[in-house]
Amino acid sequence: AQLNNLYGVDIMAEAGEIFIAAAGSPGDIERLQPVFDAAAKQAFVIGEHPTQANLMKLGINLLVHCVVEGLSEVFALRHQGYRWRKARPGQS
């Protein structure tokens, strides 16, 4: 089973609050279920091939990156709008 796809940070891992994306044969997944239950808030079985879990992790990383990038652009635009308005009092 593919076990290197963990979602969370060290503090979350210590508290058992991480998510695991696992991929492997049904027998491997069943054998490792107690480990998943002890270590993670939730484990998702993505498929039987490790590349499936890797692609899921890459997809989630891309989604997080896009959200952070989008938020930073919104905050930058808001800040620029504030600076523009402050420099031109009385204009809308």
Rosetta blueprint (number, residue, H / E / L):
1 A L
2 Q E
3 L L
4 N L
5 N L
6 L E
7 Y E
8 G L
9 V L
10 D H
11 I H
12 M H
13 A H
14 E H
15 A L
16 G L
17 E L
18 I E
19 F E
20 I E
21 A E
22 A E
23 A E
24 G L
25 S L
26 P H
27 G H
28 D H
29 I H
30 E H
31 R H
32 L H
33 Q H
34 P H
35 V H
36 F H
37 D H
38 A H
39 A H
40 A E
41 K E
42 Q E
43 A E
44 F E
45 V E
46 I E
47 G E
48 E L
49 H L
50 P H
51 T H
52 Q H
53 A H
54 N H
55 L H
56 M H
57 K H
58 L H
59 G H
60 I H
61 N H
62 L H
63 L H
64 V H
65 H H
66 C H
67 V H
68 V H
69 E H
70 G H
71 L H
72 S H
73 E H
74 V H
75 F H
76 A H
77 L H
78 R H
79 H H
80 Q H
81 G H
82 Y H
83 R H
84 W H
85 R H
86 K H
87 A H
88 R L
89 P L
90 G L
91 Q L
92 S L
